[in-house]
Amino acid sequence: MTDKRIGVVGIAGAWSTEVLADALEARTGFRAVVDLATAVTDFAAGTVRASGVDLHALDGLVVKKLDAAYSPDMFPRLDVLRYLESRGVRVFSRPACIAGMLNRLGCTATLRAHEVPMPPTEITEDLGHARAAVQRFGRAVLKPLYSTKARGMVVVSAEQPDLSAVLQRYQQDGNRCLYVQKVLPLPDRDYGVVFLGDAYLGAYARVRGEGAWSTVSAQGGHYECYSPPASVIELARRAGRPFGLDYTSVDVAEVEGEHVVFEVSAFGGFRGLRDGCGLDVAPRYADHVLRELHRD
């Protein structure tokens, strides 16, 4: 048992938030689930209070979720965490690391800057160019810049007669910047490769449900255990390393014998390793946090 006071930034009642708070409480005797929507920052006093907790009095905060859904509204919450960090509160993962990957374009730009293989992708605000990209790809998926678990994604084809109208509606629905990615001939599964810091923790497969285009559970997908070869672990590590996160999951898929990365998640879930491999992630993450705090 340690006397460290560590809170979990997340969503009260959400499974992954609660199990992480349980694991930290078992090691410290202290429990706090912090909803940053309730935060009040007093710069004159140098304090931040949220969910009834004086956050400046904590030794650390572990960011599990910033909000229920990805959106630009997460950035002000990161700024609150950045301020707390400047006041001596250790944040896992560091706010500056998370900020670089909150939107899909930022994540993609970093991955490609480090020459990580990805599906062919084009970004544009021009509808004519977006249509030409779809025609070159043959089949493409339109992805919102702020989303997870395939929410808001739309598959389009060069042959559909209403392609221009679909692209226009998609842009008018709040997707001014069009993220157009080629649909690759994927098998019935892709993979999540998970790291604590730079250390490989485990991997799982997401298996596509019958008739679905995506492997996410909302479309009938399920988890299975996956033992990746060393080459896949190293590819995923190379993808995740530039972001400098304490905990991350890297989405990898195999295409005709080659592997590509789709994205790196700042808020990787625990359920894939638990349901697919029987691996309880929360205690391991809690131990990592405590090791880092004692090292500081």
N, C-alpha and C positions, 0 to 999 in steps of 0.2 A: 504494500500500500504506500502511495506517495501523497504528499499534501498539495500537489499541483491542482489548480482549478482550471478546467478546460471545458469550454462550451462547444456545442455543435450548432453551426448555422444551417438551418434546414426548415423542414415543414413538420410541425407537431402532428403526430399520428401517422406520418408516413413511415413505412416499414424500415427503409434503410437509414433514415434519420434516427429512429428510435433504437435500432440495434447498435448503432455506433455510440449513441448516448449511454446505452446499457453497458457496453464494453468499457467505456471510459469511467463510468461510475463504479464498476467492479474493481477498477485499479486505483481510483482516487477517493472514492466516497463522495464525490461531488457530481451533480448532474444539472445541466442547463441546456435546454433546446431554445435556440434564439431565432426569432423571426425578424428579419431586418426590416420588414414592412412596419414594425412598431418602433423602430429606432428613432431616438431624439438625440441629436448631436448639438452640444452646447460648446461652441468654440471658445467663448470667453472663459468658461469654467474648465475647458479641456476634458469634458466628459461625454460619454456615449452610453445611453441606457436603452435597453430593448428587452421585451418580454420580462420586465421586472428585474433585470439583472444589470448591474454596473459593469459594463464590458471592459472598462479600463482597469478594473480590479482583477481581471482574469490573467492567467499565465499564457493561455492560448485559446485559439478558436479554430475549429476544423470546419471547413466549408463543405457541406454535403450537397446543399441546394441553395441557390440564391433566390429562386422563385419557382412556382409550379410550372411555368412555361418560359421558354427562351424569348427574350425581347430586349430592346434597347434600355428598358427600365432597370435592367440588372447593373448597368454601369454606375448609376449613383450609389447603389449599395456597395459596389466594389470600392468606390471612393471613401465610403464610411470605413470599410475595412482597412484601406490604405492609411487613413488617418490614425486608426487604432494601432496599426503597425508602427507608425512613426512615434507613437506614445509608449512603445515597448511591448505591445501584445503580439506574440508570435502567431501568425496566421498560416494555416495549412489548407490548400496551397497558397503561395503568396499572391496577393491581389494583382500585381503586375503580370504574373505568369498567366493567371486566369483571363485577364483582360485581352490578351492577344489571341484568344480563341473563342470568344463568346459568339461570334458570328461565323458562319461557314466560309465566307470569303477570306477572312483573316486567317483561319486555320489552313485553308487551301494554299494561300499565298506563302505561308511559312513552310508548308510541306514541299511545295515545288521549289522554293528558294534553296532548300536543302536536297533537291533532286530525289525526293522520295517518289517512287512510281505511283501514279494515280490513273483512274480512267480519264480519257480525253474530256476536257472541260473548257467551256468558254463562258465569259462573263461580259454582259453588255446591257446597256439601257436602250439600245436601238432595236426595235421590233423586227426590222428587215434583216438585221444581222442575226438575230435569234432564230428567225425562220430559216435562214441559210445554214445555220449551224445544225439545226434539226435535220435538214435535208442531207447534209453531209454525213451526219451520224446514222441516219436511217431511223433510229429509234432513240429517244432521249428521255431523261427525267428532269423536270423542272423542280428545283429545290429552293425553299425559302432560305434566306440568310440566317434567320432565327427559328430553329425548330430542332426537334429530336424525335427519334422513334418513327420516322417517315411521315410525321404530321405535316400536312400541307403540300406534300409532294405529288406531282402529277406526271404520268407517263404520256408522252406524245409520240406520234409517228409521222414520218415524212409523207405518207400516203393519205393521211386523213384530210378530207376536203375543207374542214373548218379550222385548220391549223392556225391561220392568221388570227381568227377570232378567239381561239383558245388562248393564244399568247397574249393578246390584247386584254382579255378578261383577267388573266393571271397577273398581269402587270397592274391593272386597275384595282385588283384586290389587295394592294399593299406591297407588291413585289416590284418596285421600280427598277431595281437592279436584278436582271434575269441571270440566274445561275443555271446553265444548261450543261448537262453531263450525259455523255454517251452511255446507253444501256449496253452492257457487255454480256456475252454469253456465259453467265455464271452457272455453276452447279446449284444444287438445291440447298446450299448452306454457305454461310460466311462465318467469320471467327472474331471473337473478342480476345485480345491478348492483353493481360493485365500486369501492371507494374506498381510496386511500392518504391517511390524514388526511382532509381535506375535498376532496381533488382526485379527480375522476373518473378511473378507470384503464381500465375497459372493461366489457363486459357479454356475457352468453351466455344462450342459451335452453336450458332443459331440456325435451326433447320426450318426451311420454308414450309408453310402450310399449303395444302392442296389448292391450286387455282390462284394463289397469291403471287404478286410480283416481288414482294419484299419478305424478308425473314422475320420481321418484328412480330412480337406476340399478339399485338392488336389485330394482325392479319392471319392469325392461326399458327404462327411459328412457335417452336419450343426449343429448349436448351438440351444439349448433350455435351459430354466431356470431350475435350480435344487435346491431344498430345502433339504439339507442333514440332516440326524439325527445327534444329538450331538456326537454320537460315531464316525461317519465319520469325523466330524470337528476335533475331538480330535486326531484321527489317523493321519489326514493330518498335524495338528499342530505338532504332535510328529515327523513326518517325516521331516518337514521343519525346526524345531527349531535348530538342530545341525549346520545348515549352517549359521545362524545368518544374514539372508538377510533382507533388508528393504522392498522389494516387491518380492513376489514369488507366483508361482502357483504349486500346487502338483497334479500330475496325479494319480487318484484312480479309481479302477474298482471293481465291485462285481462279485464274482465267487462262485456260488452255496451257496449263503447266507453269505459268508465271503468276507471281503474287503482286497484288496492288493494294494500296491503302485508301480507304474511303475518308476516314476522319479520325481525329484524336479527341477524346472526350475529357473535359475538365471535371465532369460530374459522373464519372463512370459508376454504374450501379453494382450492387453486390449480388444480385439475384442470379446472374448467369453462372457464376462460379458455384453458388450454393446449389441451385437446381441441377446444373449440369454435372458438377464434380463433387458435390458434397463438401465444398470448402467454405468454411466460415471466415469471411473476410474481415468483419468488424474488429475482432480481437487482434488480428495482425496489424490492422491500421492503427488501432489504439496503442499497441506496443511501439510501432514506428514513431508515432507522435511523442510518446514519452521519452524514447531514446533521443530524439532530436532536441527536446526541451532540456534534458539533462546534459546534453552536449554543449548547449549554448552557454 
